[in-house]
């Protein structure tokens, strides 16, 4: 049996899930897994802006989580990286 897994992943989260599905499917005897990734469809400048926003959002979430946990050193380090 042949299994084709097609994925589109802007932030690699979906890609990691697709790889896990491929790994799981490949354990069955007689299964041949092929993966295809759809290329990025956004223009390069839009894609870079989206990635920059995501990185900023991720740092912001880390800062809030650190503050809630009382770890002020992580907040300061995260703010220096921005």
TORMI-851456 format. One record per atom (N, C-alpha, C, O, CB): residue number from 0; x, y, z. Coordinates in pm, whole numbers, plus 50000, padded with zeros to 5 digits. Last residue first. Glycine has a CB too. Layout:
BEGIN
<i: NUM | xx: X | yy: Y | zz: Z>;
...
END
This chain:
BEGIN
<i: 81 | xx: 51460 | yy: 54158 | zz: 52175>;
<i: 81 | xx: 51365 | yy: 54219 | zz: 52082>;
<i: 81 | xx: 51418 | yy: 54341 | zz: 52018>;
<i: 81 | xx: 51349 | yy: 54403 | zz: 51937>;
<i: 81 | xx: 51239 | yy: 54253 | zz: 52151>;
<i: 80 | xx: 51641 | yy: 54073 | zz: 52363>;
<i: 80 | xx: 51647 | yy: 54010 | zz: 52231>;
<i: 80 | xx: 51556 | yy: 54078 | zz: 52130>;
<i: 80 | xx: 51573 | yy: 54058 | zz: 52010>;
<i: 80 | xx: 51611 | yy: 53864 | zz: 52242>;
<i: 79 | xx: 51568 | yy: 54208 | zz: 52595>;
<i: 79 | xx: 51695 | yy: 54244 | zz: 52529>;
<i: 79 | xx: 51702 | yy: 54190 | zz: 52388>;
<i: 79 | xx: 51761 | yy: 54253 | zz: 52301>;
<i: 79 | xx: 51815 | yy: 54192 | zz: 52610>;
<i: 78 | xx: 51339 | yy: 54071 | zz: 52669>;
<i: 78 | xx: 51326 | yy: 54209 | zz: 52622>;
<i: 78 | xx: 51453 | yy: 54255 | zz: 52552>;
<i: 78 | xx: 51446 | yy: 54335 | zz: 52458>;
<i: 78 | xx: 51293 | yy: 54303 | zz: 52740>;
<i: 77 | xx: 51447 | yy: 53827 | zz: 52753>;
<i: 77 | xx: 51358 | yy: 53829 | zz: 52636>;
<i: 77 | xx: 51344 | yy: 53971 | zz: 52580>;
<i: 77 | xx: 51337 | yy: 53989 | zz: 52458>;
<i: 77 | xx: 51220 | yy: 53773 | zz: 52673>;
<i: 76 | xx: 51589 | yy: 53912 | zz: 52981>;
<i: 76 | xx: 51660 | yy: 53853 | zz: 52868>;
<i: 76 | xx: 51574 | yy: 53857 | zz: 52741>;
<i: 76 | xx: 51625 | yy: 53887 | zz: 52633>;
<i: 76 | xx: 51699 | yy: 53708 | zz: 52900>;
<i: 75 | xx: 51373 | yy: 54003 | zz: 53143>;
<i: 75 | xx: 51479 | yy: 54096 | zz: 53101>;
<i: 75 | xx: 51553 | yy: 54042 | zz: 52980>;
<i: 75 | xx: 51579 | yy: 54117 | zz: 52886>;
<i: 75 | xx: 51577 | yy: 54122 | zz: 53216>;
<i: 74 | xx: 51236 | yy: 53763 | zz: 53173>;
<i: 74 | xx: 51170 | yy: 53879 | zz: 53114>;
<i: 74 | xx: 51274 | yy: 53976 | zz: 53062>;
<i: 74 | xx: 51264 | yy: 54025 | zz: 52950>;
<i: 74 | xx: 51078 | yy: 53949 | zz: 53217>;
<i: 73 | xx: 51421 | yy: 53603 | zz: 53306>;
<i: 73 | xx: 51377 | yy: 53566 | zz: 53171>;
<i: 73 | xx: 51310 | yy: 53683 | zz: 53101>;
<i: 73 | xx: 51326 | yy: 53700 | zz: 52980>;
<i: 73 | xx: 51282 | yy: 53446 | zz: 53177>;
<i: 72 | xx: 51429 | yy: 53741 | zz: 53551>;
<i: 72 | xx: 51550 | yy: 53733 | zz: 53468>;
<i: 72 | xx: 51513 | yy: 53697 | zz: 53324>;
<i: 72 | xx: 51568 | yy: 53753 | zz: 53230>;
<i: 72 | xx: 51650 | yy: 53630 | zz: 53526>;
<i: 71 | xx: 51185 | yy: 53701 | zz: 53679>;
<i: 71 | xx: 51212 | yy: 53831 | zz: 53616>;
<i: 71 | xx: 51335 | yy: 53829 | zz: 53526>;
<i: 71 | xx: 51343 | yy: 53909 | zz: 53433>;
<i: 71 | xx: 51229 | yy: 53936 | zz: 53723>;
<i: 70 | xx: 50969 | yy: 53481 | zz: 53734>;
<i: 70 | xx: 51108 | yy: 53474 | zz: 53689>;
<i: 70 | xx: 51142 | yy: 53601 | zz: 53611>;
<i: 70 | xx: 51128 | yy: 53604 | zz: 53489>;
<i: 70 | xx: 51131 | yy: 53347 | zz: 53601>;
<i: 69 | xx: 50706 | yy: 53450 | zz: 53808>;
<i: 69 | xx: 50794 | yy: 53526 | zz: 53896>;
<i: 69 | xx: 50939 | yy: 53523 | zz: 53856>;
<i: 69 | xx: 51025 | yy: 53558 | zz: 53937>;
<i: 69 | xx: 50780 | yy: 53476 | zz: 54033>;
<i: 68 | xx: 50520 | yy: 53344 | zz: 53649>;
<i: 68 | xx: 50597 | yy: 53249 | zz: 53728>;
<i: 68 | xx: 50694 | yy: 53319 | zz: 53823>;
<i: 68 | xx: 50756 | yy: 53255 | zz: 53908>;
<i: 68 | xx: 50673 | yy: 53155 | zz: 53636>;
<i: 67 | xx: 50431 | yy: 53571 | zz: 53524>;
<i: 67 | xx: 50337 | yy: 53497 | zz: 53608>;
<i: 67 | xx: 50410 | yy: 53399 | zz: 53699>;
<i: 67 | xx: 50367 | yy: 53373 | zz: 53811>;
<i: 67 | xx: 50235 | yy: 53423 | zz: 53522>;
<i: 66 | xx: 50662 | yy: 53628 | zz: 53383>;
<i: 66 | xx: 50615 | yy: 53722 | zz: 53485>;
<i: 66 | xx: 50520 | yy: 53651 | zz: 53581>;
<i: 66 | xx: 50527 | yy: 53669 | zz: 53703>;
<i: 66 | xx: 50546 | yy: 53844 | zz: 53420>;
<i: 65 | xx: 50671 | yy: 53416 | zz: 53208>;
<i: 65 | xx: 50779 | yy: 53434 | zz: 53305>;
<i: 65 | xx: 50736 | yy: 53525 | zz: 53418>;
<i: 65 | xx: 50768 | yy: 53501 | zz: 53535>;
<i: 65 | xx: 50904 | yy: 53491 | zz: 53236>;
<i: 64 | xx: 50443 | yy: 53463 | zz: 53058>;
<i: 64 | xx: 50453 | yy: 53339 | zz: 53136>;
<i: 64 | xx: 50561 | yy: 53353 | zz: 53243>;
<i: 64 | xx: 50543 | yy: 53306 | zz: 53356>;
<i: 64 | xx: 50484 | yy: 53219 | zz: 53044>;
<i: 63 | xx: 50519 | yy: 53707 | zz: 52940>;
<i: 63 | xx: 50402 | yy: 53702 | zz: 53028>;
<i: 63 | xx: 50409 | yy: 53577 | zz: 53117>;
<i: 63 | xx: 50384 | yy: 53585 | zz: 53238>;
<i: 63 | xx: 50270 | yy: 53701 | zz: 52944>;
<i: 62 | xx: 50744 | yy: 53624 | zz: 52790>;
<i: 62 | xx: 50757 | yy: 53728 | zz: 52892>;
<i: 62 | xx: 50641 | yy: 53723 | zz: 52991>;
<i: 62 | xx: 50662 | yy: 53734 | zz: 53111>;
<i: 62 | xx: 50765 | yy: 53867 | zz: 52827>;
<i: 61 | xx: 50631 | yy: 53438 | zz: 52618>;
<i: 61 | xx: 50733 | yy: 53393 | zz: 52713>;
<i: 61 | xx: 50748 | yy: 53496 | zz: 52825>;
<i: 61 | xx: 50762 | yy: 53460 | zz: 52942>;
<i: 61 | xx: 50869 | yy: 53371 | zz: 52641>;
<i: 60 | xx: 50467 | yy: 53610 | zz: 52471>;
<i: 60 | xx: 50406 | yy: 53504 | zz: 52552>;
<i: 60 | xx: 50505 | yy: 53454 | zz: 52656>;
<i: 60 | xx: 50466 | yy: 53429 | zz: 52770>;
<i: 60 | xx: 50358 | yy: 53388 | zz: 52462>;
<i: 59 | xx: 50667 | yy: 53760 | zz: 52346>;
<i: 59 | xx: 50572 | yy: 53826 | zz: 52434>;
<i: 59 | xx: 50505 | yy: 53724 | zz: 52527>;
<i: 59 | xx: 50488 | yy: 53749 | zz: 52646>;
<i: 59 | xx: 50465 | yy: 53902 | zz: 52352>;
<i: 58 | xx: 50789 | yy: 53569 | zz: 52186>;
<i: 58 | xx: 50867 | yy: 53632 | zz: 52293>;
<i: 58 | xx: 50774 | yy: 53698 | zz: 52395>;
<i: 58 | xx: 50800 | yy: 53693 | zz: 52515>;
<i: 58 | xx: 50965 | yy: 53735 | zz: 52236>;
<i: 57 | xx: 50573 | yy: 53518 | zz: 52011>;
<i: 57 | xx: 50628 | yy: 53410 | zz: 52093>;
<i: 57 | xx: 50707 | yy: 53467 | zz: 52210>;
<i: 57 | xx: 50695 | yy: 53418 | zz: 52323>;
<i: 57 | xx: 50716 | yy: 53316 | zz: 52009>;
<i: 56 | xx: 50543 | yy: 53767 | zz: 51887>;
<i: 56 | xx: 50434 | yy: 53712 | zz: 51968>;
<i: 56 | xx: 50486 | yy: 53603 | zz: 52062>;
<i: 56 | xx: 50447 | yy: 53597 | zz: 52178>;
<i: 56 | xx: 50322 | yy: 53656 | zz: 51878>;
<i: 55 | xx: 50784 | yy: 53780 | zz: 51746>;
<i: 55 | xx: 50754 | yy: 53880 | zz: 51848>;
<i: 55 | xx: 50647 | yy: 53826 | zz: 51944>;
<i: 55 | xx: 50659 | yy: 53839 | zz: 52065>;
<i: 55 | xx: 50706 | yy: 54013 | zz: 51783>;
<i: 54 | xx: 50751 | yy: 53563 | zz: 51573>;
<i: 54 | xx: 50862 | yy: 53562 | zz: 51668>;
<i: 54 | xx: 50837 | yy: 53661 | zz: 51781>;
<i: 54 | xx: 50865 | yy: 53631 | zz: 51897>;
<i: 54 | xx: 50994 | yy: 53595 | zz: 51597>;
<i: 53 | xx: 50528 | yy: 53656 | zz: 51429>;
<i: 53 | xx: 50518 | yy: 53533 | zz: 51509>;
<i: 53 | xx: 50629 | yy: 53525 | zz: 51612>;
<i: 53 | xx: 50606 | yy: 53486 | zz: 51726>;
<i: 53 | xx: 50522 | yy: 53409 | zz: 51418>;
<i: 52 | xx: 50636 | yy: 53878 | zz: 51301>;
<i: 52 | xx: 50524 | yy: 53895 | zz: 51395>;
<i: 52 | xx: 50510 | yy: 53773 | zz: 51485>;
<i: 52 | xx: 50484 | yy: 53787 | zz: 51605>;
<i: 52 | xx: 50392 | yy: 53920 | zz: 51318>;
<i: 51 | xx: 50824 | yy: 53749 | zz: 51139>;
<i: 51 | xx: 50869 | yy: 53847 | zz: 51240>;
<i: 51 | xx: 50760 | yy: 53868 | zz: 51344>;
<i: 51 | xx: 50789 | yy: 53875 | zz: 51464>;
<i: 51 | xx: 50907 | yy: 53982 | zz: 51174>;
<i: 50 | xx: 50654 | yy: 53597 | zz: 50974>;
<i: 50 | xx: 50748 | yy: 53531 | zz: 51065>;
<i: 50 | xx: 50796 | yy: 53624 | zz: 51174>;
<i: 50 | xx: 50808 | yy: 53584 | zz: 51290>;
<i: 50 | xx: 50867 | yy: 53476 | zz: 50987>;
<i: 49 | xx: 50526 | yy: 53807 | zz: 50839>;
<i: 49 | xx: 50447 | yy: 53713 | zz: 50919>;
<i: 49 | xx: 50537 | yy: 53642 | zz: 51019>;
<i: 49 | xx: 50501 | yy: 53627 | zz: 51136>;
<i: 49 | xx: 50375 | yy: 53610 | zz: 50828>;
<i: 48 | xx: 50743 | yy: 53920 | zz: 50707>;
<i: 48 | xx: 50666 | yy: 54000 | zz: 50804>;
<i: 48 | xx: 50583 | yy: 53910 | zz: 50895>;
<i: 48 | xx: 50573 | yy: 53935 | zz: 51015>;
<i: 48 | xx: 50574 | yy: 54099 | zz: 50731>;
<i: 47 | xx: 50817 | yy: 53707 | zz: 50539>;
<i: 47 | xx: 50912 | yy: 53756 | zz: 50640>;
<i: 47 | xx: 50839 | yy: 53838 | zz: 50747>;
<i: 47 | xx: 50871 | yy: 53827 | zz: 50865>;
<i: 47 | xx: 51023 | yy: 53840 | zz: 50574>;
<i: 46 | xx: 50585 | yy: 53692 | zz: 50377>;
<i: 46 | xx: 50624 | yy: 53579 | zz: 50460>;
<i: 46 | xx: 50719 | yy: 53623 | zz: 50571>;
<i: 46 | xx: 50704 | yy: 53581 | zz: 50685>;
<i: 46 | xx: 50688 | yy: 53469 | zz: 50375>;
<i: 45 | xx: 50602 | yy: 53934 | zz: 50243>;
<i: 45 | xx: 50488 | yy: 53909 | zz: 50331>;
<i: 45 | xx: 50523 | yy: 53797 | zz: 50429>;
<i: 45 | xx: 50493 | yy: 53806 | zz: 50548>;
<i: 45 | xx: 50361 | yy: 53874 | zz: 50249>;
<i: 44 | xx: 50836 | yy: 53892 | zz: 50095>;
<i: 44 | xx: 50830 | yy: 54003 | zz: 50191>;
<i: 44 | xx: 50714 | yy: 53988 | zz: 50289>;
<i: 44 | xx: 50727 | yy: 54025 | zz: 50405>;
<i: 44 | xx: 50818 | yy: 54136 | zz: 50117>;
<i: 43 | xx: 50770 | yy: 53664 | zz: 49933>;
<i: 43 | xx: 50878 | yy: 53659 | zz: 50033>;
<i: 43 | xx: 50867 | yy: 53770 | zz: 50137>;
<i: 43 | xx: 50887 | yy: 53744 | zz: 50255>;
<i: 43 | xx: 51014 | yy: 53667 | zz: 49963>;
<i: 42 | xx: 50420 | yy: 53589 | zz: 49901>;
<i: 42 | xx: 50540 | yy: 53658 | zz: 49854>;
<i: 42 | xx: 50643 | yy: 53666 | zz: 49968>;
<i: 42 | xx: 50606 | yy: 53673 | zz: 50085>;
<i: 42 | xx: 50506 | yy: 53801 | zz: 49802>;
<i: 41 | xx: 50304 | yy: 53257 | zz: 49982>;
<i: 41 | xx: 50307 | yy: 53401 | zz: 50009>;
<i: 41 | xx: 50431 | yy: 53463 | zz: 49946>;
<i: 41 | xx: 50535 | yy: 53399 | zz: 49938>;
<i: 41 | xx: 50304 | yy: 53427 | zz: 50160>;
<i: 40 | xx: 50337 | yy: 52990 | zz: 49944>;
<i: 40 | xx: 50266 | yy: 53064 | zz: 49840>;
<i: 40 | xx: 50263 | yy: 53214 | zz: 49863>;
<i: 40 | xx: 50224 | yy: 53290 | zz: 49774>;
<i: 40 | xx: 50125 | yy: 53013 | zz: 49829>;
<i: 39 | xx: 50582 | yy: 52742 | zz: 49982>;
<i: 39 | xx: 50522 | yy: 52865 | zz: 50036>;
<i: 39 | xx: 50459 | yy: 52945 | zz: 49922>;
<i: 39 | xx: 50521 | yy: 52964 | zz: 49817>;
<i: 39 | xx: 50629 | yy: 52951 | zz: 50111>;
<i: 38 | xx: 50497 | yy: 52418 | zz: 49844>;
<i: 38 | xx: 50585 | yy: 52532 | zz: 49865>;
<i: 38 | xx: 50509 | yy: 52654 | zz: 49918>;
<i: 38 | xx: 50387 | yy: 52665 | zz: 49901>;
<i: 38 | xx: 50656 | yy: 52568 | zz: 49734>;
<i: 37 | xx: 50392 | yy: 52133 | zz: 50016>;
<i: 37 | xx: 50349 | yy: 52240 | zz: 49925>;
<i: 37 | xx: 50440 | yy: 52360 | zz: 49950>;
<i: 37 | xx: 50458 | yy: 52400 | zz: 50065>;
<i: 37 | xx: 50197 | yy: 52277 | zz: 49947>;
<i: 36 | xx: 50571 | yy: 51838 | zz: 50034>;
<i: 36 | xx: 50539 | yy: 51964 | zz: 50103>;
<i: 36 | xx: 50506 | yy: 52069 | zz: 49998>;
<i: 36 | xx: 50581 | yy: 52091 | zz: 49904>;
<i: 36 | xx: 50658 | yy: 52012 | zz: 50193>;
<i: 35 | xx: 50514 | yy: 51498 | zz: 50053>;
<i: 35 | xx: 50530 | yy: 51613 | zz: 49964>;
<i: 35 | xx: 50488 | yy: 51737 | zz: 50041>;
<i: 35 | xx: 50382 | yy: 51739 | zz: 50105>;
<i: 35 | xx: 50446 | yy: 51596 | zz: 49832>;
<i: 34 | xx: 50623 | yy: 51169 | zz: 50119>;
<i: 34 | xx: 50580 | yy: 51300 | zz: 50170>;
<i: 34 | xx: 50607 | yy: 51406 | zz: 50066>;
<i: 34 | xx: 50711 | yy: 51405 | zz: 49998>;
<i: 34 | xx: 50653 | yy: 51335 | zz: 50304>;
<i: 33 | xx: 50524 | yy: 50831 | zz: 50119>;
<i: 33 | xx: 50590 | yy: 50941 | zz: 50047>;
<i: 33 | xx: 50535 | yy: 51071 | zz: 50103>;
<i: 33 | xx: 50415 | yy: 51083 | zz: 50130>;
<i: 33 | xx: 50567 | yy: 50931 | zz: 49891>;
<i: 32 | xx: 50556 | yy: 50503 | zz: 50236>;
<i: 32 | xx: 50512 | yy: 50640 | zz: 50264>;
<i: 32 | xx: 50594 | yy: 50739 | zz: 50182>;
<i: 32 | xx: 50717 | yy: 50730 | zz: 50176>;
<i: 32 | xx: 50526 | yy: 50672 | zz: 50415>;
<i: 31 | xx: 50431 | yy: 50190 | zz: 50201>;
<i: 31 | xx: 50535 | yy: 50278 | zz: 50146>;
<i: 31 | xx: 50484 | yy: 50422 | zz: 50159>;
<i: 31 | xx: 50382 | yy: 50459 | zz: 50100>;
<i: 31 | xx: 50568 | yy: 50241 | zz: 49994>;
<i: 30 | xx: 50372 | yy: 49901 | zz: 50381>;
<i: 30 | xx: 50330 | yy: 50040 | zz: 50358>;
<i: 30 | xx: 50450 | yy: 50122 | zz: 50311>;
<i: 30 | xx: 50556 | yy: 50122 | zz: 50374>;
<i: 30 | xx: 50268 | yy: 50103 | zz: 50487>;
<i: 29 | xx: 50452 | yy: 49648 | zz: 50451>;
<i: 29 | xx: 50403 | yy: 49669 | zz: 50316>;
<i: 29 | xx: 50357 | yy: 49810 | zz: 50284>;
<i: 29 | xx: 50309 | yy: 49837 | zz: 50174>;
<i: 29 | xx: 50292 | yy: 49577 | zz: 50291>;
<i: 28 | xx: 50370 | yy: 49675 | zz: 50791>;
<i: 28 | xx: 50435 | yy: 49597 | zz: 50686>;
<i: 28 | xx: 50369 | yy: 49623 | zz: 50551>;
<i: 28 | xx: 50246 | yy: 49621 | zz: 50538>;
<i: 28 | xx: 50430 | yy: 49446 | zz: 50720>;
<i: 27 | xx: 50380 | yy: 49983 | zz: 50954>;
<i: 27 | xx: 50300 | yy: 49872 | zz: 50905>;
<i: 27 | xx: 50369 | yy: 49805 | zz: 50787>;
<i: 27 | xx: 50420 | yy: 49871 | zz: 50697>;
<i: 27 | xx: 50159 | yy: 49921 | zz: 50865>;
<i: 26 | xx: 50533 | yy: 50203 | zz: 51003>;
<i: 26 | xx: 50558 | yy: 50084 | zz: 51085>;
<i: 26 | xx: 50480 | yy: 49961 | zz: 51038>;
<i: 26 | xx: 50511 | yy: 49849 | zz: 51076>;
<i: 26 | xx: 50524 | yy: 50113 | zz: 51230>;
<i: 25 | xx: 50452 | yy: 50419 | zz: 50854>;
<i: 25 | xx: 50560 | yy: 50337 | zz: 50800>;
<i: 25 | xx: 50589 | yy: 50211 | zz: 50883>;
<i: 25 | xx: 50661 | yy: 50123 | zz: 50838>;
<i: 25 | xx: 50685 | yy: 50419 | zz: 50790>;
<i: 24 | xx: 50267 | yy: 50560 | zz: 51002>;
<i: 24 | xx: 50219 | yy: 50476 | zz: 50892>;
<i: 24 | xx: 50326 | yy: 50379 | zz: 50844>;
<i: 24 | xx: 50295 | yy: 50269 | zz: 50798>;
<i: 24 | xx: 50173 | yy: 50563 | zz: 50775>;
<i: 23 | xx: 50435 | yy: 50696 | zz: 51182>;
<i: 23 | xx: 50337 | yy: 50599 | zz: 51230>;
<i: 23 | xx: 50289 | yy: 50505 | zz: 51121>;
<i: 23 | xx: 50273 | yy: 50386 | zz: 51144>;
<i: 23 | xx: 50220 | yy: 50671 | zz: 51289>;
<i: 22 | xx: 50576 | yy: 50860 | zz: 51006>;
<i: 22 | xx: 50647 | yy: 50764 | zz: 51090>;
<i: 22 | xx: 50553 | yy: 50655 | zz: 51140>;
<i: 22 | xx: 50588 | yy: 50537 | zz: 51140>;
<i: 22 | xx: 50713 | yy: 50836 | zz: 51209>;
<i: 21 | xx: 50366 | yy: 51012 | zz: 50904>;
<i: 21 | xx: 50446 | yy: 50928 | zz: 50815>;
<i: 21 | xx: 50520 | yy: 50821 | zz: 50894>;
<i: 21 | xx: 50526 | yy: 50705 | zz: 50853>;
<i: 21 | xx: 50545 | yy: 51012 | zz: 50735>;
<i: 20 | xx: 50287 | yy: 51145 | zz: 51136>;
<i: 20 | xx: 50192 | yy: 51056 | zz: 51068>;
<i: 20 | xx: 50268 | yy: 50960 | zz: 50977>;
<i: 20 | xx: 50237 | yy: 50841 | zz: 50972>;
<i: 20 | xx: 50088 | yy: 51139 | zz: 50986>;
<i: 19 | xx: 50519 | yy: 51294 | zz: 51180>;
<i: 19 | xx: 50476 | yy: 51195 | zz: 51281>;
<i: 19 | xx: 50378 | yy: 51096 | zz: 51219>;
<i: 19 | xx: 50384 | yy: 50977 | zz: 51247>;
<i: 19 | xx: 50413 | yy: 51265 | zz: 51403>;
<i: 18 | xx: 50515 | yy: 51458 | zz: 50957>;
<i: 18 | xx: 50626 | yy: 51364 | zz: 50974>;
<i: 18 | xx: 50591 | yy: 51256 | zz: 51076>;
<i: 18 | xx: 50629 | yy: 51140 | zz: 51059>;
<i: 18 | xx: 50753 | yy: 51439 | zz: 51018>;
<i: 17 | xx: 50286 | yy: 51606 | zz: 51015>;
<i: 17 | xx: 50288 | yy: 51521 | zz: 50896>;
<i: 17 | xx: 50400 | yy: 51417 | zz: 50905>;
<i: 17 | xx: 50382 | yy: 51302 | zz: 50866>;
<i: 17 | xx: 50306 | yy: 51607 | zz: 50769>;
<i: 16 | xx: 50377 | yy: 51745 | zz: 51241>;
<i: 16 | xx: 50266 | yy: 51649 | zz: 51254>;
<i: 16 | xx: 50264 | yy: 51553 | zz: 51135>;
<i: 16 | xx: 50242 | yy: 51433 | zz: 51152>;
<i: 16 | xx: 50131 | yy: 51724 | zz: 51266>;
<i: 15 | xx: 50573 | yy: 51901 | zz: 51121>;
<i: 15 | xx: 50612 | yy: 51805 | zz: 51225>;
<i: 15 | xx: 50502 | yy: 51701 | zz: 51247>;
<i: 15 | xx: 50531 | yy: 51583 | zz: 51268>;
<i: 15 | xx: 50642 | yy: 51880 | zz: 51357>;
<i: 14 | xx: 50409 | yy: 52054 | zz: 50953>;
<i: 14 | xx: 50510 | yy: 51966 | zz: 50896>;
<i: 14 | xx: 50554 | yy: 51860 | zz: 50997>;
<i: 14 | xx: 50571 | yy: 51744 | zz: 50961>;
<i: 14 | xx: 50631 | yy: 52047 | zz: 50848>;
<i: 13 | xx: 50269 | yy: 52204 | zz: 51134>;
<i: 13 | xx: 50194 | yy: 52106 | zz: 51055>;
<i: 13 | xx: 50293 | yy: 52006 | zz: 50994>;
<i: 13 | xx: 50263 | yy: 51887 | zz: 50984>;
<i: 13 | xx: 50110 | yy: 52175 | zz: 50943>;
<i: 12 | xx: 50485 | yy: 52361 | zz: 51222>;
<i: 12 | xx: 50407 | yy: 52280 | zz: 51316>;
<i: 12 | xx: 50333 | yy: 52168 | zz: 51242>;
<i: 12 | xx: 50336 | yy: 52052 | zz: 51283>;
<i: 12 | xx: 50306 | yy: 52367 | zz: 51393>;
<i: 11 | xx: 50611 | yy: 52528 | zz: 51039>;
<i: 11 | xx: 50665 | yy: 52393 | zz: 51059>;
<i: 11 | xx: 50589 | yy: 52310 | zz: 51160>;
<i: 11 | xx: 50626 | yy: 52194 | zz: 51183>;
<i: 11 | xx: 50807 | yy: 52402 | zz: 51102>;
<i: 10 | xx: 50473 | yy: 52754 | zz: 50970>;
<i: 10 | xx: 50559 | yy: 52762 | zz: 51087>;
<i: 10 | xx: 50621 | yy: 52628 | zz: 51124>;
<i: 10 | xx: 50678 | yy: 52615 | zz: 51233>;
<i: 10 | xx: 50482 | yy: 52815 | zz: 51205>;
<i: 9 | xx: 50336 | yy: 52679 | zz: 50738>;
<i: 9 | xx: 50407 | yy: 52806 | zz: 50741>;
<i: 9 | xx: 50509 | yy: 52810 | zz: 50855>;
<i: 9 | xx: 50618 | yy: 52863 | zz: 50839>;
<i: 9 | xx: 50308 | yy: 52921 | zz: 50756>;
<i: 8 | xx: 50285 | yy: 52403 | zz: 50551>;
<i: 8 | xx: 50315 | yy: 52445 | zz: 50687>;
<i: 8 | xx: 50397 | yy: 52573 | zz: 50686>;
<i: 8 | xx: 50511 | yy: 52575 | zz: 50641>;
<i: 8 | xx: 50389 | yy: 52334 | zz: 50763>;
<i: 7 | xx: 50113 | yy: 52154 | zz: 50398>;
<i: 7 | xx: 50150 | yy: 52295 | zz: 50383>;
<i: 7 | xx: 50169 | yy: 52347 | zz: 50524>;
<i: 7 | xx: 50079 | yy: 52337 | zz: 50607>;
<i: 7 | xx: 50041 | yy: 52378 | zz: 50302>;
<i: 6 | xx: 50154 | yy: 51819 | zz: 50274>;
<i: 6 | xx: 50137 | yy: 51917 | zz: 50381>;
<i: 6 | xx: 50177 | yy: 52057 | zz: 50336>;
<i: 6 | xx: 50262 | yy: 52075 | zz: 50248>;
<i: 6 | xx: 50220 | yy: 51876 | zz: 50504>;
<i: 5 | xx: 50058 | yy: 51494 | zz: 50202>;
<i: 5 | xx: 50084 | yy: 51627 | zz: 50146>;
<i: 5 | xx: 50058 | yy: 51728 | zz: 50256>;
<i: 5 | xx: 49955 | yy: 51724 | zz: 50323>;
<i: 5 | xx: 49994 | yy: 51656 | zz: 50020>;
<i: 4 | xx: 50149 | yy: 51172 | zz: 50186>;
<i: 4 | xx: 50114 | yy: 51274 | zz: 50283>;
<i: 4 | xx: 50157 | yy: 51408 | zz: 50225>;
<i: 4 | xx: 50275 | yy: 51432 | zz: 50201>;
<i: 4 | xx: 50182 | yy: 51248 | zz: 50423>;
<i: 3 | xx: 50048 | yy: 50873 | zz: 50052>;
<i: 3 | xx: 50106 | yy: 51004 | zz: 50018>;
<i: 3 | xx: 50056 | yy: 51106 | zz: 50120>;
<i: 3 | xx: 49935 | yy: 51123 | zz: 50139>;
<i: 3 | xx: 50067 | yy: 51048 | zz: 49872>;
<i: 2 | xx: 50113 | yy: 50537 | zz: 50065>;
<i: 2 | xx: 50049 | yy: 50648 | zz: 50136>;
<i: 2 | xx: 50122 | yy: 50775 | zz: 50098>;
<i: 2 | xx: 50244 | yy: 50783 | zz: 50110>;
<i: 2 | xx: 50051 | yy: 50626 | zz: 50292>;
<i: 1 | xx: 50051 | yy: 50222 | zz: 49922>;
<i: 1 | xx: 50125 | yy: 50347 | zz: 49916>;
<i: 1 | xx: 50044 | yy: 50457 | zz: 49985>;
<i: 1 | xx: 49923 | yy: 50469 | zz: 49965>;
<i: 1 | xx: 50157 | yy: 50386 | zz: 49769>;
<i: 0 | xx: 50085 | yy: 49884 | zz: 50000>;
<i: 0 | xx: 50000 | yy: 50000 | zz: 50000>;
<i: 0 | xx: 50090 | yy: 50123 | zz: 50000>;
<i: 0 | xx: 50191 | yy: 50127 | zz: 50069>;
<i: 0 | xx: 49903 | yy: 49999 | zz: 50122>;
END
